[in-house]
Amino acid sequence: MADQSQQKAVQTTGHAWDGDLQEFNNPLPRWWLWTFYATVVFAIVYWILYPAWPVGKGYTKGLATTTFESADGKEVTTHWNTRAEFIRDMQSGEEALKQRAYLVKVGSASYEQVLNDPDMMAFAQSMGRVLFADNCAACHGLGGTPAQIGSYPNLRDDAWLWGGSIERIEQTIRKGRLGYMPPFGKVLSEAQIDALANYVLGLSGNPVDKAKAAEGDKLFHSDQAGCYACHTNSAKGMYAQGSANLTDQVWTVADVPDATDIKDKLARVKAVIRNGIERHMPAWEGRLSDEEIKLLTVYVHSLGGGQ
Amino acid sequence: MKLTHESIEINAGLMIVLIMLAISIGGLVEVVPLYYIPGTVEKVDGVRPYTPLEQRGRDIYVREGCYTCHSQMIRPFRDEDMRYGHYSLAAESQYDHPFQWGSKRTGPDLARVGGKYSNAWHVQHLNNPRSVVPESIMPNYPWLLKTELEYSDVAARMRALKTVGVPYSETDEEYQANVDKFGKDVADRLDINNAERNLIAQAEAGNYDGDPGRVTEMDALVAYLQVLGTMVDFSKYDEGYFAEFR
């Protein structure tokens, strides 16, 4: 064939299949071949420098080394490995050092100093936002506003369940909180719960049944329901119990603002009285460092309602 | 028969055998030594096999394909350490069959999610992720809370894991070995003979799904999630200690 005669210069493999079917034996392109040789050389250099071949119960550790500082301040040099590299990076990496300078500064400063220092506050704002997004936002929402009323407190307003001072915010983050209100569904009658709901909604200026609200007032301050024990006589709540202020228009469990009419509002408040509340914020001590807790405290304090 | 280029090329069976031999060398050299090099699994206190309830939760985790979006492997990098916590150890996965390492992170890594959120958060989040995290793209798993956990086969599941090396105990001797290794409290929970009772007891005491009366798939999954990454107390170890194993 014409094609074949033109390709005569090309070698064949020498096999003949089905009588006359032959294979060309073209050399590989030179660039490909040299790249291949280069990878072989790379592999050999790699084996010499880094941990590579298993030998007996160990392996060749390579010539490359990593140096870091041990916990007791001694310089440790070990064969190159990712864990030692990680320690070295945390101790002396460029970015880590930049960050550590700030962390040490914030760690040794008092809250008052941090709050009054624009440089440290700028750091607290930027690192606090990242820490908050990583650790807190899943419940409290990105930026401190939860996805919906009912699950987790809003941190952007100035209503606090456990207190909004620096000290109390830090304690909340460090130790976590257990928010508990017993369910009254089996303790009180439906009429009593209705009266209490009318009283509670009346406290924040909702148009409620006056007679029922008066009855609820009595019940609220009685030992049968005992609401006053946590919510206090003035119904303003107290930080020591994490009990809500019922006289403001901020709702953290019953989604009253979303209710369509007073009947709906009553139903939502009654559901909370009936079923009680159990809310749990985990303790972050141990998971976060002291400096990180400090930064988060300052960040949360600065979200809008810090006291 | 002489092994020549031609004899290999015209003998398909021989060629298959030789190809398999050639390509398995790389794998064998990389994998086999890990089984006998002593430092592969770090010596560290606290890691124990999963309790029956946690193990059932793990089965559900695998069944629902959580691993397709969530890895359980924190790498030794500064950014990962700052976001997720201490890097994962091989020892922490030693009782995982199959392990859940990976780098596919459509969702965040879960290696240290235990204790990070409350049980109630996990229940709400699994039921409807967007009700707590509006920007989430995770699917809803509403059936977990509605489905009673099937646990009649939990002993058989533990037995199966035992055959691949997880130290669940069946005989007194094995139980005693677990007492020595993990302490009595843990050893009691690893006893296959009491698996069902232990499972129910943990679900009732933990009340993971907020309904103490029922043992649901949610109970099991949340129990599993809450133990992830919590077994090793890293404050007990120097930073350099784990580097010695590499």
Interface residues (C-beta under 8 A of the other chain):
Chain A: H15 P51 W53 P54 K57 G58 Y59 F68 S70 A71 V76 T78 N81 T82 R83 A84 E85 F86 I87 D89 M90 G93 E95 A96 D134 N135 A137 A138 C139 G141 L142 P146 A147 Q148 S151 Y152 E278 R279 H280 M281 P282 G286 R287
Chain B: E6 E9 V29 V32 P33 Y36 I37 P38 R75 P76 F77 R78 D81 M82 R83 G85 Y87 G115 K116 Y117 S118 N119 A120 W121 Q124 H125 R130 S131 V132 V133 P134 E135 G210 S235 D238 E239 G240 F242 A243 E244 F245 R246
